[in-house]
């Protein structure tokens, strides 16, 4: 069965806003360019300049309204944010951090947003490594069936979404190398999921329990896999995914 790259996503600000892409050039041993390049730290978190765990930042798991935010990175590096309850905002995190914090504050129920943080070289992904995440639409269909409701792939905040593989086939790729477009990636590990997946990207409310369904029906809490870029190259929607 031939699988293809169906969607490309990045998240310029960790936990705040998803951005669809048609094409991107991946770099070796690096996260997707522009992905989780910034994070919004709350006032109860310790200060630091390196990688920090997600509990220190504004994330969907603790603020489901953040699931509705969409983003677009502009040519000058500023980020355009949209949310149905907020006016559009275009701001540069480095030069106008207060505008970002003020914009997101009404969407966040927890400790006050306090600081815009630039991510370290490996990015600010949950596993602390310079990796991407891959998701499967076939696995999503299986999970939706177990839930008894169709859920969106956006809940899982992955970078690369594949179509055409068998359900859960991605778990068999761990340790193997994939070629997508001009890039090659090594699949490294399964991704254990959290409450962030309960939040609907359409409504910003918790309306499903994917983790409970994964555990009850499939005996694990995993959805998607991590991947490390071995060789750089351009990828684009429609590229065939080849197992090497």
C-alpha positions in Angstrom: 0.0 0.0 0.0 1.5 3.4 -1.0 1.3 6.1 1.5 1.7 9.8 0.7 2.3 13.0 2.6 -1.2 14.5 3.0 -0.6 17.5 5.3 2.3 19.5 6.7 1.9 21.5 9.9 4.0 23.7 12.2 3.3 25.5 15.4 5.3 28.8 15.6 4.3 29.3 19.2 4.2 26.2 21.4 0.6 25.4 22.3 -0.7 28.4 20.5 -1.7 28.2 16.9 -1.3 25.7 14.0 0.0 26.7 10.6 -0.6 24.6 7.5 2.2 24.4 4.9 2.3 23.2 1.3 6.1 22.6 1.3 9.1 22.9 3.6 12.8 22.2 3.5 13.8 20.0 6.4 17.3 20.3 8.0 19.3 17.3 9.3 19.1 16.8 13.1 16.8 19.8 13.6 13.1 20.3 14.2 10.9 21.6 11.4 12.0 25.1 10.5 9.9 27.6 12.5 8.2 24.9 14.6 7.6 25.7 18.3 10.2 28.5 17.9 8.6 30.4 20.7 6.7 29.5 23.9 4.7 31.4 26.4 5.8 30.8 29.9 3.4 31.3 32.8 4.2 33.1 36.1 4.5 29.9 38.2 7.2 28.4 36.0 10.9 28.5 36.9 13.1 30.7 34.7 15.6 29.2 32.3 17.1 29.5 28.8 17.1 25.9 27.7 14.4 23.3 27.1 11.7 23.1 29.7 8.7 20.7 30.1 5.3 21.6 28.8 3.9 22.2 32.3 5.9 25.5 32.4 4.1 26.9 29.4 0.6 27.7 28.0 -0.5 24.5 26.3 -3.8 23.1 25.1 -3.9 20.4 27.8 -4.5 23.1 30.4 -6.3 25.7 28.2 -8.6 24.0 25.6 -9.5 27.4 24.0 -6.0 27.5 22.6 -6.9 24.6 20.3 -8.9 27.1 18.2 -5.9 29.4 17.4 -4.6 29.4 13.9 -1.3 31.0 12.9 0.6 32.2 9.9 4.3 33.2 9.8 4.9 36.4 7.8 7.9 37.2 5.7 9.3 39.5 8.3 9.1 36.8 11.1 6.0 38.2 12.7 3.1 35.8 13.4 -0.5 36.4 12.5 -2.9 34.8 15.0 -6.6 34.2 14.7 -9.2 33.0 17.3 -13.0 33.4 17.0 -13.1 35.2 20.4 -10.2 37.6 19.8 -9.4 40.2 17.1 -6.6 39.1 14.7 -3.1 39.9 16.0 0.1 40.2 14.0 3.1 40.6 16.2 6.8 39.7 16.3 7.6 37.7 19.5 11.0 39.1 19.8 10.1 42.8 19.6 6.5 42.9 20.8 6.1 40.2 23.4 3.6 42.1 25.5 1.1 42.2 22.6 1.2 38.4 22.4 0.8 38.0 26.1 -2.1 40.4 26.2 -3.8 38.8 23.2 -3.7 35.2 24.7 -4.5 36.1 28.3 -8.4 36.0 27.9 -8.0 32.5 26.4 -6.0 31.1 29.3 -7.6 29.9 32.6 -4.4 29.1 34.6 -1.4 31.0 35.9 -0.9 34.3 34.2 1.0 34.4 30.9 4.3 36.0 31.9 7.1 35.7 29.4 7.7 35.0 25.7 10.6 32.5 25.4 12.7 31.7 22.4 13.2 28.0 22.0 16.7 26.4 22.1 18.2 24.8 19.1 16.3 21.5 19.5 13.0 23.3 19.7 10.5 23.1 22.5 8.8 19.8 21.6 7.5 17.7 24.5 10.3 15.1 24.2 13.1 17.7 24.3 14.7 16.4 21.1 15.2 17.9 17.7 12.6 15.7 16.0 9.3 15.9 14.0 6.1 14.0 14.6 4.3 11.8 12.1 0.6 11.0 12.2 -1.5 8.5 10.1 -5.0 9.3 8.9 -5.7 5.5 8.8 -4.9 5.3 12.5 -7.1 8.3 13.1 -10.0 6.5 11.4 -9.5 3.5 13.7 -9.4 5.7 16.8 -12.5 7.6 15.7 -14.3 4.3 15.3 -13.3 3.3 18.8 -14.6 6.6 20.1 -17.8 6.4 18.2 -17.3 9.9 16.8 -15.1 11.5 14.1 -12.2 13.5 15.6 -9.8 15.8 13.8 -6.2 15.1 13.2 -5.4 18.6 14.4 -6.0 17.5 18.0 -2.7 15.7 17.9 -0.6 18.7 16.7 1.7 16.6 14.4 4.0 17.9 11.8 3.6 15.4 9.0 0.3 13.6 8.3 0.4 10.5 6.1 -2.4 8.9 4.1 -2.5 5.5 2.6 -0.7 3.4 5.2 -2.4 0.6 7.1 -3.8 1.5 10.6 -1.0 1.6 13.2 1.6 0.7 10.6 3.7 3.7 11.7 4.5 1.8 15.0 6.3 -0.9 12.9 8.5 1.8 11.4 10.4 2.5 14.6 14.1 2.1 13.9 13.5 2.3 10.2 14.2 5.0 7.7 11.7 6.8 5.5 12.2 8.8 2.4 9.7 11.7 1.8 10.5 13.9 -1.1 14.2 14.7 -1.0 14.5 14.1 2.8 15.2 11.0 4.8 13.9 10.5 8.3 14.5 7.8 11.0 11.5 6.8 13.1 12.6 6.9 16.7 9.6 6.3 19.1 5.9 6.2 19.7 4.2 9.3 21.1 2.3 9.0 24.3 -0.7 11.3 24.4 -2.2 13.6 27.0 -5.4 15.6 27.7 -4.6 18.1 24.9 -6.3 15.7 22.5 -9.6 16.1 24.3 -9.9 19.7 23.0 -11.8 20.3 19.8 -9.9 22.6 17.3 -13.4 23.7 16.1 -15.0 24.7 19.4 -12.2 25.0 22.0 -14.1 22.7 24.4 -13.3 19.2 25.7 -15.6 16.9 23.8 -13.8 13.6 23.4 -11.5 11.3 25.3 -9.0 9.9 22.8 -6.5 8.8 25.4 -9.1 6.8 27.3 -10.2 5.1 24.0 -6.6 4.3 23.1 -6.0 2.7 26.5 -9.4 0.8 26.7 -9.6 -0.4 23.1 -6.0 -0.7 21.9 -4.1 -1.2 25.2 -1.8 1.8 24.9 -1.9 5.6 25.0 0.1 6.2 21.8 -0.8 8.0 18.7 1.9 8.9 16.0 5.6 8.6 16.1 8.7 10.8 16.4 11.1 11.1 13.6 14.7 12.5 13.3 15.7 14.1 10.0 18.8 12.2 8.7 19.4 14.0 5.5 18.0 17.4 4.6 15.7 18.1 1.7 12.5 19.6 0.4 9.2 17.9 1.0 5.8 18.8 -0.2 2.2 17.6 0.0 1.7 14.6 -2.3 5.2 13.2 -1.9 5.3 9.4 -1.7 6.5 7.9 1.6 9.0 5.2 0.9 10.4 2.8 3.6 14.1 2.2 3.0 
